[in-house]
């Protein structure tokens, strides 16, 4: 939900409220006040400063606070630490691999539905929520995009000199019709960002980091694809196919689908440099 100047609708049930002050404490906008009876409220003149984060509702131990007309009793509860599995999450991070070999078939509809629904929970800077997710959710749509991009690239690369062996190799593959852009992936998601979003450079990458881990948890393969991102930026006709809304620009691209190749183990990685500011 975006900033809620005209629909904050902050409510605190006095019968349930514990007068603990947690909602006042965690509010990043510092707009919640404690009333003379200890029940929290938001002065009307401060409502426009609400970030829409819903921290106040999420932190309330008694389900006394609601905003935007949401019933807090209907929301998912945070699992106790003892019921979480940091080891499994770490294993997912360790075994994640870039996927360049896909089964050219649609993923199950239930998996696609879950992927689309999870995007509602990716964080954005200042809770601006200035993102839009364009899915190629059918392999036939993806094939149409693939064909158009390939045809356009073949026209473009004819005029690019082979500066080095790397460029020459890519040029040769593109002219030969090899799919070095989309790697035969049946699906992709293009994260678009509102042009005036406060963290428009960072938000798409944060979003795709969440998306990638969840997709891998569903058994899917993913690939961060800078070549596809560059191609889409160059081609208005492809952006039109993706139905990118007015006022938004492309942020980055991720390919995904059922992997054709499985990796049964992680790799061994040298640790990055780490500094400690502690004494």
C-alpha positions as CSV (number, residue, x, y, z in Angstrom):
1,X,0.0,0.0,0.0
2,X,1.3,3.4,-0.9
3,X,1.5,6.4,1.4
4,X,-1.9,6.8,3.0
5,X,-2.6,10.5,3.3
6,X,-6.3,10.1,2.7
7,X,-6.9,6.6,4.0
8,X,-4.7,6.1,7.1
9,X,-7.8,5.3,9.2
10,X,-5.7,4.6,12.3
11,X,-7.8,2.9,15.0
12,X,-6.9,1.6,18.5
13,X,-9.5,-0.5,20.3
14,X,-9.5,0.8,23.9
15,X,-10.9,-2.4,25.2
16,X,-8.0,-4.4,23.8
17,X,-5.2,-1.9,24.1
18,X,-2.5,-2.7,26.7
19,X,-1.2,0.9,26.8
20,X,2.3,-0.5,26.2
21,X,3.3,2.2,23.8
22,X,5.0,-0.1,21.3
23,X,3.1,1.4,18.3
24,X,4.3,4.8,19.4
25,X,7.8,3.6,19.7
26,X,8.2,1.8,16.4
27,X,6.5,4.4,14.2
28,X,9.2,5.6,11.8
29,X,7.2,8.8,11.0
30,X,6.8,9.6,14.7
31,X,3.2,10.5,14.2
32,X,1.5,8.3,16.8
33,X,0.7,9.9,20.1
34,X,-0.5,8.4,23.4
35,X,-3.8,9.9,24.5
36,X,-4.7,11.1,28.0
37,X,-6.0,7.6,28.7
38,X,-2.9,5.9,27.2
39,X,-4.7,4.8,24.1
40,X,-2.7,5.7,21.0
41,X,-4.0,8.0,18.2
42,X,-2.7,10.0,15.2
43,X,-3.5,13.7,15.1
44,X,-5.3,14.6,11.9
45,X,-2.6,17.1,10.9
46,X,0.1,14.3,11.0
47,X,-1.8,11.7,9.0
48,X,-0.2,12.9,5.8
49,X,3.3,11.9,7.1
50,X,2.4,8.2,7.4
51,X,4.8,6.0,5.4
52,X,2.2,3.2,5.2
53,X,4.6,0.7,6.7
54,X,1.9,-0.8,9.1
55,X,4.6,-1.2,11.8
56,X,2.1,0.0,14.4
57,X,-0.4,-2.8,13.5
58,X,2.3,-5.5,13.2
59,X,3.9,-4.8,16.6
60,X,0.7,-4.7,18.7
61,X,0.6,-7.7,20.9
62,X,-3.1,-7.4,21.6
63,X,-4.3,-6.9,18.0
64,X,-5.8,-3.6,19.1
65,X,-4.4,-1.4,16.3
66,X,-5.7,-1.4,12.8
67,X,-4.8,0.9,9.8
68,X,-6.3,1.2,6.3
69,X,-9.3,-0.7,7.5
70,X,-7.3,-4.0,7.8
71,X,-8.3,-6.5,10.5
72,X,-5.0,-7.5,12.3
73,X,-6.4,-10.9,13.3
74,X,-6.5,-11.9,9.7
75,X,-2.7,-11.3,9.1
76,X,0.0,-14.0,9.2
77,X,1.8,-14.2,12.6
78,X,5.6,-14.2,12.9
79,X,6.9,-17.7,13.6
80,X,8.8,-18.1,16.9
81,X,12.6,-18.1,16.4
82,X,12.7,-21.8,17.5
83,X,10.4,-22.7,14.5
84,X,12.6,-20.9,11.9
85,X,15.5,-22.6,10.2
86,X,18.5,-20.4,9.5
87,X,20.4,-23.5,8.5
88,X,18.0,-24.2,5.6
89,X,18.0,-20.6,4.5
90,X,21.8,-20.6,4.5
91,X,21.8,-23.8,2.5
92,X,19.5,-22.2,0.0
93,X,21.9,-19.3,-0.4
94,X,24.9,-21.6,-0.7
95,X,23.4,-23.9,-3.3
96,X,21.8,-21.1,-5.5
97,X,23.3,-21.2,-9.0
98,X,22.8,-19.1,-12.1
99,X,20.6,-21.2,-14.4
100,X,21.3,-21.1,-18.2
101,X,19.6,-24.4,-19.1
102,X,15.8,-24.5,-18.8
103,X,13.0,-26.9,-19.7
104,X,11.1,-25.0,-22.3
105,X,7.8,-25.4,-20.6
106,X,5.5,-23.3,-18.5
107,X,6.0,-23.7,-14.8
108,X,2.9,-24.9,-12.9
109,X,0.2,-22.2,-12.5
110,X,0.4,-22.5,-8.7
111,X,4.1,-21.7,-8.6
112,X,3.5,-18.7,-10.9
113,X,0.7,-17.5,-8.6
114,X,3.0,-17.8,-5.6
115,X,5.8,-15.9,-7.3
116,X,3.4,-13.0,-8.3
117,X,1.9,-12.9,-4.8
118,X,5.2,-12.8,-3.0
119,X,6.2,-9.5,-4.7
120,X,3.8,-7.7,-2.3
121,X,6.3,-8.2,0.5
122,X,9.5,-7.0,-1.1
123,X,10.8,-3.9,0.7
124,X,11.4,-0.5,-0.9
125,X,13.3,2.5,0.3
126,X,11.1,4.8,2.4
127,X,8.3,2.3,1.9
128,X,7.6,4.1,-1.4
129,X,6.4,0.9,-3.0
130,X,7.1,2.4,-6.4
131,X,7.6,-0.9,-8.2
132,X,5.8,-2.7,-11.0
133,X,6.4,-6.3,-12.0
134,X,6.1,-7.2,-15.6
135,X,5.8,-11.0,-16.0
136,X,6.3,-13.1,-19.1
137,X,4.1,-15.8,-17.5
138,X,3.6,-17.9,-20.6
139,X,6.3,-19.5,-22.8
140,X,4.5,-18.4,-26.0
141,X,4.7,-14.8,-24.8
142,X,8.3,-15.3,-23.9
143,X,9.0,-16.8,-27.4
144,X,7.4,-13.8,-29.1
145,X,9.6,-11.5,-27.0
146,X,12.6,-13.7,-27.8
147,X,12.0,-13.6,-31.5
148,X,11.6,-9.8,-31.6
149,X,14.7,-9.1,-29.5
150,X,16.7,-11.6,-31.7
151,X,15.6,-9.9,-34.9
152,X,16.4,-6.4,-33.6
153,X,19.8,-7.5,-32.2
154,X,20.8,-9.0,-35.5
155,X,20.2,-5.7,-37.2
156,X,22.1,-3.8,-34.5
157,X,25.2,-5.9,-34.2
158,X,26.0,-5.8,-37.9
159,X,27.3,-2.3,-37.2
160,X,29.3,-3.1,-34.1
161,X,33.0,-3.6,-34.8
162,X,34.6,-6.7,-33.1
163,X,36.6,-4.7,-30.5
164,X,37.9,-7.9,-29.0
165,X,37.4,-11.7,-29.0
166,X,34.6,-11.4,-26.4
167,X,32.6,-9.0,-28.5
168,X,33.4,-10.9,-31.7
169,X,32.1,-14.1,-30.1
170,X,28.8,-12.6,-29.0
171,X,28.3,-10.9,-32.4
172,X,28.8,-14.2,-34.2
173,X,26.4,-16.0,-31.9
174,X,23.7,-13.3,-32.3
175,X,24.0,-13.3,-36.1
176,X,23.7,-17.1,-36.0
177,X,20.4,-16.8,-34.1
178,X,21.7,-18.3,-30.8
179,X,19.6,-17.3,-27.8
180,X,22.4,-15.8,-25.7
181,X,19.9,-13.2,-24.3
182,X,17.2,-15.4,-22.8
183,X,18.9,-18.8,-22.7
184,X,15.7,-20.6,-23.7
185,X,14.1,-19.5,-20.5
186,X,10.3,-19.9,-20.5
187,X,9.7,-16.9,-18.3
188,X,11.1,-13.7,-17.0
189,X,10.2,-10.9,-14.7
190,X,11.1,-7.2,-15.4
191,X,11.0,-5.1,-12.3
192,X,10.1,-1.5,-13.2
193,X,10.4,1.4,-10.9
194,X,8.5,4.7,-10.6
195,X,10.7,7.5,-12.0
196,X,10.3,9.6,-8.9
197,X,10.8,6.8,-6.4
198,X,13.4,7.9,-3.7
199,X,15.5,4.7,-4.0
200,X,14.8,4.0,-7.7
201,X,18.4,2.6,-8.3
202,X,18.4,0.2,-5.4
203,X,14.8,-1.0,-5.1
204,X,14.7,-3.3,-8.2
205,X,17.8,-5.2,-7.1
206,X,16.4,-5.6,-3.6
207,X,13.2,-6.9,-5.0
208,X,14.9,-9.4,-7.3
209,X,17.1,-10.7,-4.5
210,X,13.9,-11.6,-2.5
211,X,12.3,-13.0,-5.7
212,X,15.3,-15.2,-6.5
213,X,15.5,-16.9,-3.1
214,X,11.8,-17.6,-3.1
215,X,11.9,-18.9,-6.7
216,X,14.8,-21.2,-5.8
217,X,12.9,-22.4,-2.7
218,X,10.1,-23.5,-5.2
219,X,12.7,-25.5,-7.1
220,X,13.1,-23.1,-10.0
221,X,16.2,-21.8,-11.7
222,X,16.9,-18.1,-12.1
223,X,19.3,-15.9,-13.9
224,X,20.2,-12.2,-13.4
225,X,20.3,-11.1,-17.0
226,X,22.0,-7.8,-17.8
227,X,22.0,-8.5,-21.6
228,X,18.2,-8.9,-21.5
229,X,17.9,-5.7,-19.5
230,X,20.0,-3.8,-22.0
231,X,18.1,-5.2,-24.9
232,X,14.7,-4.2,-23.4
233,X,15.9,-0.7,-22.7
234,X,17.0,-0.3,-26.3
235,X,13.7,-1.6,-27.8
236,X,10.4,0.4,-27.2
237,X,8.4,-2.3,-29.1
238,X,9.5,-4.9,-26.5
239,X,8.7,-2.5,-23.6
240,X,5.2,-2.2,-25.1
241,X,4.8,-5.9,-25.2
242,X,5.7,-6.0,-21.5
243,X,3.0,-3.4,-20.7
244,X,5.3,-1.2,-18.7
245,X,3.0,1.5,-17.3
246,X,3.5,5.2,-17.9
247,X,5.8,6.9,-15.3
248,X,7.9,3.8,-14.8
249,X,11.2,2.7,-16.2
250,X,12.9,-0.7,-16.4
251,X,15.0,-1.6,-13.3
252,X,16.4,-5.0,-14.0
253,X,15.5,-8.4,-15.5
254,X,15.5,-12.0,-14.1
255,X,14.9,-15.1,-16.1
256,X,13.3,-18.1,-14.4
257,X,11.8,-21.5,-15.1
258,X,12.1,-25.2,-14.4
259,X,15.8,-26.0,-14.6
260,X,17.0,-28.6,-17.0
261,X,20.2,-29.2,-15.0
262,X,20.3,-29.9,-11.3
263,X,23.3,-29.0,-9.0
264,X,23.5,-31.6,-6.2
265,X,25.9,-29.6,-4.1
266,X,27.3,-26.1,-3.3
267,X,30.6,-24.7,-4.3
268,X,33.6,-23.7,-2.2
269,X,33.9,-20.0,-2.0
270,X,36.7,-17.8,-0.6
271,X,35.3,-15.3,1.9
272,X,35.1,-11.7,0.9
273,X,37.2,-9.2,2.8
274,X,35.6,-8.4,6.1
275,X,36.4,-5.5,8.4
276,X,35.3,-5.0,12.0
277,X,34.8,-1.5,13.4
278,X,34.8,-3.0,16.9
279,X,37.8,-2.5,19.2
